[in-house]
Every structure is written in C-alpha cells, then in structure tokens.
Amino acid sequence: MAIIITGGTGMLGRTLSRRLAAQQPVSLGSKDLDIGDAQSCDAVLARHRPQLVLHCAAMTAVDRCEGEREAAFRVNALGAANIAAACARHGARLVAFSTDYVFAGDLPRPYREDDAPGARTVYGASKLAGEQAVRELCPDHLIVRVAWLYGPGGPSFIHTMLRLGTQDGPPLKVVDDQIGNPTSTDAVADALMPLLQADETGIMHMSCEGEVTWYRLALELFALRGFTRQVIPCTTAQFPRPAPRPANSRLEKGALLLQGRPSMMDWRAALHRFIKDYPHG
Ligand SMILES: NC(=O)c1ccc[n+]([C@@H]2O[C@H](COP(=O)([O-])OP(=O)(O)OC[C@H]3O[C@@H](n4cnc5c(N)ncnc54)[C@H](OP(=O)(O)O)[C@@H]3O)[C@@H](O)[C@H]2O)c1
C-alpha cells in the first residue's frame, strides 16, 4: 500500500514512519511539503498516488498558537482542509490526528467521541476547524484524537522532566489539578496498525488507559529513572500559561470498544516501555 505521512519529522510521524518502514511510506516534513499551500498538497498526492495519508503535521506548541492565531489556523485548519481535499480528489483514505483540546476540559468524566466540542484555546479551535474540514471534504476519513502525547525525540512533558530531573536545583513544582491519559506514540501506533486497511470512519479516541495528573506522572518518571530531585505539587493557578490548560483531558475510547478493537495500553506500562526503549527520551 502506498502511504504518505505528513508531519513525518514530528514525534508521531517519526514513530509511524518507523513502524511502517516495510511499506516505504513517503514521510514528509515541512521542508518537503507546506500543507498551507493547496497546490503543493495536490501535487504531492498526484505524484505519489497514495491509498492512505496519515496526517500528523500540525502546529502543536499550544502557547505559541495562542499568540500566533493566523499561523495556527493556517497549519491546523487550512492545512487539514488542503490535505482532505487532495485525498478526496485522488481517492486516498485519510487518517487525520487531532487532540483533546477540542474540548473545554470541564466535564467531570472522560470525553466521549460524540461529546460537544468547546475549544478554549487557539490551538484547540484551529484543530477543531481542521476536524470539520476533514469531515466536510473527505468522506473516507478517520479522525484520531490523541492526548498528552510523547514519543522518541520529543518535545513533550516527559522530555522536559527527563532534562530537569538530571539538573540540581530547587524542588520542581508540577501541576496536580489537571488530569489526563499520558499516551506514547508507540501505543498510538499499536492501536492504529490494525485499522489502516479497515473502513472505519468518523472520530476515534486513542489515548492510553488509566489516568493521572502531571505531578503524579512526574513522580512515576523520576522513580523509574532514579532521579532524586524533589518534585512538589502545585495548582494550575500557581503556574499560569498564555493558553489555558484543560483540567480534564481524559478521553473515553468508546469507538475502539464498539469496533471490537483491543483496548489501548495502560499509561504506566506505556511509560515503562518508553523509558526501557529510550532511557534518555
Ligand atoms: N504533542 C502533543 O502533546 C499532542 C497532543 C494531542 C494531539 N496531538 C496531535 O498529534 C499530531 C502529531 O503531533 P506531534 O506531537 O507528533 O507533532 P510535532 O512533533 O510537533 O510535529 C509537527 C509536525 O508538523 C510539521 N509541520 C508543521 N507545520 C507544517 C506545515 N506548514 N506544513 C507541513 N508540515 C508542517 C512539522 O514539520 P517540521 O518539523 O519539518 O517543521 C512536524 O513534522 C498532531 O495532529 C497534534 O495536533 C499532539
């Protein structure tokens, strides 16, 4: 199967490119293809004639998006629209990745695929607009929402903690009132592989099972790596950021369950595997 991976130089794109190496996917970074340019997207699909496009490219720096609205919408909304339109035109199936940030994050339970979105950040709003474009422009699509993602090479919270954990200094304050499902790119790849040739469409959540706060996640990581620097809990209010962070990022995996697919790996098992495979991230 001919496959194109956008965002092939990013965390998820690198993992999927490696996982699909036997099929020699065309893996593209922003220097190879600017997804904000409709003609370039069309030309790339016309040249490679893929049956499948894994759309991982995005502007993911949440705080940067908050200050650069136009750039965020150009990549996350217009870019997704350009890829979706090109897929529809050239008969390719599209798997487009999205985020828990499409939700407001104030529900007292994990978000279901069909819960009403309510993005509170520029990043979330731009990704939500991207989802809408995919739905409207490319009938053969699967939108996969992931959350609290980390993968080899980073950047991610795990990579920041791996760096800070080896440095001497005062106790590290880490937020303890935001909850989510830390998810490795390998766990996403595991769940995605059986779906590549399937015909599921719509939205599917893919985050690791189990839930934890950032603080508890840091404690688990430090224990795993034997870091002795102290970590102490703090509140979101004590750690203000340009873009507001959702208090609840948990995603329910109803669509995977309904399709009879294996459930996602537990977050702790995924983290242990990651540190075993990539001790330095
Ligand atoms: N990171 C997270 O915590 C997280 C959480 C939830 C959902 N997600 C979603 O998961 C997916 C993968 O995220 P990730 O963390 O793997 O991303 P990432 O590591 O930040 O990589 C982003 C990728 O997008 C590419 N890109 C940026 N602007 C582009 C443009 N104009 N044209 C073409 N490519 C462009 C980058 O290319 P260059 O590097 O070559 O510039 C890079 O390959 C995204 O849809 C993201 O929204 C991520």
The ligand as an ORCA input file, in Angstrom:
! r2SCAN-3c Opt
* xyz 0 1
  N       2.176     16.742     21.096
  C       1.076     16.525     21.835
  O       1.098     16.517     23.091
  C      -0.230     16.263     21.147
  C      -1.368     16.094     21.957
  C      -2.593     15.858     21.337
  C      -2.682     15.800     19.973
  N      -1.567     15.974     19.203
  C      -1.733     15.901     17.758
  O      -0.987     14.778     17.298
  C      -0.485     15.042     15.981
  C       1.011     14.824     15.951
  O       1.628     15.716     16.856
  P       3.187     15.664     17.176
  O       3.333     15.975     18.631
  O       3.791     14.448     16.597
  O       3.684     16.947     16.363
  P       5.146     17.622     16.368
  O       6.152     16.687     16.984
  O       5.023     18.980     16.934
  O       5.462     17.717     14.819
  C       4.723     18.567     13.991
  C       4.986     18.188     12.561
  O       4.217     19.051     11.731
  C       5.050     19.547     10.704
  N       4.576     20.843     10.235
  C       4.417     21.984     10.933
  N       3.983     22.971     10.118
  C       3.857     22.436      8.877
  C       3.468     22.924      7.605
  N       3.096     24.206      7.409
  N       3.476     22.068      6.546
  C       3.832     20.781      6.705
  N       4.224     20.257      7.880
  C       4.229     21.065      8.949
  C       6.446     19.618     11.334
  O       7.422     19.644     10.296
  P       8.931     20.210     10.538
  O       9.385     19.666     11.868
  O       9.678     19.627      9.399
  O       8.824     21.702     10.528
  C       6.451     18.331     12.137
  O       6.809     17.251     11.319
  C      -0.930     16.468     15.646
  O      -2.138     16.425     14.936
  C      -1.189     17.105     17.002
  O      -2.111     18.150     16.921
  C      -0.346     16.202     19.760
*
